Amino acid sequence: MKKFVFEFMHRGLLASVGGPIVLAIVYGILSLNGVVDTLSVAEVVKGILTSALLAFVAGGITAVYNIDKLQAAPATLIHCFVLYLDYILIYLLNGWIEYSVQVIVIFTSIFFAGFALIWTIIYLSTKKQIKNLNSNLSK
């Protein structure tokens, strides 16, 4: 457990540097769509801190794959649900998405579809690399 916490903190701190970059992208998109035209200092500070927290958790939770006793499927489920909770809570807290059942269902659908697509691509790519390595070893 101590190793997991250390790894979580290490990965999270490295990833949290990207939080303000994510925030700049979100605010840029909101501005282009006419949702935001000016921000108060408090909104900017809240955005920077919460986006850094979002990146910290998103980066840190990847340490779940280093837990030796945890198989890939449960680790992926933990990773997925922690990321989902991280994103939905931060987005709702900052008002980046509306607090309504319809919007949350749409967000959730897009999130899980995107997560499944990304992990399917990673799985197939890794499977192909392993197959190539195994065929090279048998030669």
Stockholm file with secondary structure:
# STOCKHOLM 1.0

chainA/1-139         MKKFVFEFMHRGLLASVGGPIVLAIVYGILSLNGVVDTLSVAEVVKGILTSALLAFVAGGITAVYNIDKLQAAPATLIHCFVLYLDYILIYLLNGWIEYSVQVIVIFTSIFFAGFALIWTIIYLSTKKQIKNLNSNLSK
#=GR chainA/1-139 SS CHHHHHHHHHHHHHHHTTHHHHHHHHHHHHHHTTSCSCCCHHHHHHHHHHHHHHHHHHHHGGGGGGCTTSCHHHHHHHHHHHHHHHHHHHHHHHTSSCSSHHHHHHHHHHHHHHHHHHHHHHHHHHHHHHHHHHHHHTC
#=GC SS_cons         CHHHHHHHHHHHHHHHTTHHHHHHHHHHHHHHTTSCSCCCHHHHHHHHHHHHHHHHHHHHGGGGGGCTTSCHHHHHHHHHHHHHHHHHHHHHHHTSSCSSHHHHHHHHHHHHHHHHHHHHHHHHHHHHHHHHHHHHHTC
//
